[in-house]
Every structure is written in structure tokens, then in C-alpha cells.
């Protein structure tokens, strides 16, 4: 696949910190012969949106990335969110502000499809959109009521696209119709990311424990592309073994 026409203006950043209570050393665990963070890099590179960098707080992660031929930049250890970490990294990587679109890919999504990453930037073709992201239809009752599955509530804004009105851990909206599982993969206009990281945590954000509500409460527009499936996020030993099996089968 050819590189995106916006590749010179798009930068893909993957935040990765070594500390993890449920899965120690998570970015460096082996999956199909590579550290997990390298698996994510490979998928981000395959999306062909632009340069891919890892923003990390640990020398071991930087070393693993560079050994695999990737790019990594060190950031502070005290960041409370991935968006804060990528914003610091952005200042180092691109001080002349050439990149206009910043894509934030979570470092614990080793099975994410390149097409899903590409989908995340599509709504930014609309100048009214500040931030874009992705979601997938929920196809089972367990996920509909599971508070760990974040749902996006939105109104139609085009084919397979919603304008986000709210994000919640509740089963919403009520009534007949689909529910959508939000996938934590974002694309920001650079100005939107700069604005977002300067905002204080909002009331609904603190109540739902969902950072993206801060942007909505500040009047920023978030649009959502609907994709076919949710990539496996690796937070536990069981999810790690599942990811290993999935990528073993693919290889």
C-alpha cells in the first residue's frame, strides 16, 4: 500500500511505560518472537501514515525499540496519561511543528490491524473535527453491561462515522439499536492536542474515569469511525497468552 498523501504531516506516537501492576514489564514481553512494543510498531508502520516513534520512560524499552530498527524518545516518568507523554515526545521529535496530525496508538495493542489505525485519521478530513478515534459494534450481552468496556454514544456524521456526544462505562444509549465499543486509539490535530493537554481534568472525566470526556466538556469535537472488530488489549497474563496464540496462528 502506498504511503498516505498526508504522511509528511502525520506522526504516529506510541506511549509505553514499563510499570504495570497486572503484567510487569508489559511492553517487553515476548509475542511471536518480538517484544510486544515492537509488534505494535510493525502494525503502525504497516498503516503507512507517517514516521512511527515510541515515547517511553525506560531505557530498556528504548533499547529494545532501537535494536529492532525503530525510533524511541525518552520522556518523564511522572506523566499521568499517554496523551501527556506523547505531547512531551512531540516537542523533542518535531520542534519545528511540521507534523499537523498526531496519531496515538496504545502500546498494548499487538494485534491491532493497520486498517484500524488508518481509519482513525479519516474524520480529520473534515476541518470541523478536532480529534478522531474508532469503535466497533458490541455483539454480546456481557460487553454491553461490562463497565470495563467503554461505550461511545454518538449521532450519525457520515458512512460508518459518528459524532461523539458522550463516552461512558454504562450500557448506553438505552432502547433498541447497536452499542459501540470505543477503542483507545486517537488522531489529533496538533492544535487540538496542545489545547487538550493544557485543560484541567473535568467533572465527568473524573466521574467516569475517561480522559476523552475532558475534550467534549471543553467543546472539542470528536468523531468516531466504526470498524469491524476490537483489537486485543494486553493487560493480563491470560490476554498475553491469547495474543501469542493469535499471532502464532497468523505467522
Long-range contacts (C-beta under 8 A, 24 or more apart in sequence): 1-48, 2-48, 3-48, 3-49, 3-50, 4-48, 4-49, 4-50, 4-118, 4-121, 6-49, 6-50, 6-100, 6-101, 6-121, 7-48, 7-49, 7-50, 8-50, 8-98, 9-50, 9-98, 9-99, 9-100, 9-101, 10-49, 10-50, 10-99, 10-100, 10-101, 10-102, 10-103, 10-121, 11-50, 11-51, 11-53, 11-90, 11-93, 11-94, 11-99, 11-101, 11-102, 11-103, 12-44, 12-47, 12-49, 12-50, 12-51, 12-52, 12-53, 12-103, 12-105, 12-117, 13-52, 13-53, 13-54, 13-55, 13-86, 13-89, 13-90, 13-93, 13-102, 13-103, 13-104, 13-105, 14-40, 14-41, 14-44, 14-52, 14-53, 14-54, 14-55, 14-104, 14-105, 14-106, 14-107, 15-54, 15-55, 15-56, 15-82, 15-85, 15-86, 15-89, 15-104, 15-106, 15-107, 16-54, 16-55, 16-56, 16-61, 16-107, 17-56, 17-57, 17-58, 17-61, 17-77, 17-79, 17-85, 18-56, 18-57, 18-58, 18-60, 18-61, 20-235, 22-235, 22-236, 23-234, 23-235, 23-236, 23-237, 23-240, 26-108, 26-234, 26-235, 27-56, 27-61, 27-64, 27-107, 27-108, 28-60, 28-61, 28-64, 29-234, 29-240, 30-244, 31-110, 31-240, 31-243, 31-244, 31-247, 32-244, 32-247, 32-248, 32-250, 32-251, 34-68, 35-64, 35-68, 36-107, 36-108, 36-110, 36-234, 36-243, 37-61, 37-64, 37-65, 37-107, 38-64, 38-65, 38-68, 38-70, 39-110, 39-247, 40-105, 40-106, 40-107, 40-108, 40-109, 40-110, 40-112, 41-65, 41-68, 41-70, 43-105, 43-109, 43-110, 43-112, 43-113, 43-114, 43-117, 44-103, 44-105, 44-114, 44-117, 46-114, 47-114, 47-115, 47-117, 47-118, 48-114, 48-118, 49-103, 49-117, 49-118, 49-121, 50-99, 50-101, 50-103, 53-89, 53-93, 54-107, 55-85, 55-86, 55-88, 55-89, 57-85, 81-211, 82-106, 83-186, 83-193, 83-196, 83-197, 83-211, 84-197, 86-193, 87-193, 87-194, 87-197, 90-190, 90-193, 97-190, 99-190, 100-189, 100-190, 101-187, 101-188, 101-189, 101-190, 102-187, 102-188, 102-189, 102-190, 102-193, 103-185, 103-186, 103-187, 103-188, 104-185, 104-186, 104-187, 104-188, 105-185, 106-184, 106-185, 106-233, 108-233, 108-234, 108-235, 109-185, 109-231, 109-232, 109-233, 109-234, 110-232, 110-234, 110-243, 110-247, 111-231, 111-232, 111-243, 111-246, 111-247, 112-185, 112-231, 113-229, 113-231, 115-227, 116-183, 116-185, 116-227, 116-231, 117-185, 119-225, 119-227, 120-185, 120-186, 120-187, 120-225, 121-187, 122-161, 122-225, 123-157, 123-161, 123-187, 123-223, 123-224, 123-225, 124-187, 124-189, 126-223, 128-221, 129-189, 129-221, 129-222, 129-223, 130-188, 130-189, 130-192, 130-195, 130-215, 130-220, 130-221, 130-222, 131-186, 131-187, 131-188, 131-189, 131-192, 131-196, 131-212, 131-215, 131-220, 131-221, 131-222, 131-223, 132-186, 132-187, 132-222, 132-223, 132-224, 132-225, 133-164, 133-182, 133-183, 133-184, 133-185, 133-186, 133-187, 133-212, 133-222, 133-223, 133-224, 133-225, 134-182, 134-183, 134-185, 134-224, 134-225, 134-226, 134-227, 135-162, 135-180, 135-181, 135-182, 135-183, 135-224, 135-225, 135-226, 135-227, 136-180, 136-181, 136-183, 136-226, 136-227, 136-228, 136-229, 136-230, 137-178, 137-179, 137-180, 137-181, 137-226, 138-178, 138-179, 138-180, 138-181, 143-181, 144-171, 144-179, 145-171, 149-181, 150-181, 150-182, 150-184, 150-210, 151-179, 151-180, 151-181, 151-182, 152-180, 152-182, 152-224, 154-180, 154-224, 157-223, 160-225, 160-226, 160-227, 161-223, 161-224, 161-225, 161-226, 162-223, 162-224, 162-226, 163-221, 163-222, 163-223, 163-224, 164-212, 164-216, 164-221, 164-222, 164-223, 164-224, 165-216, 166-213, 166-216, 167-208, 167-210, 167-212, 167-213, 167-216, 168-208, 168-210, 169-208, 169-209, 169-210, 180-224, 180-226, 181-230, 182-224, 183-227, 183-230, 183-231, 184-233, 186-212, 192-220, 195-220, 196-220
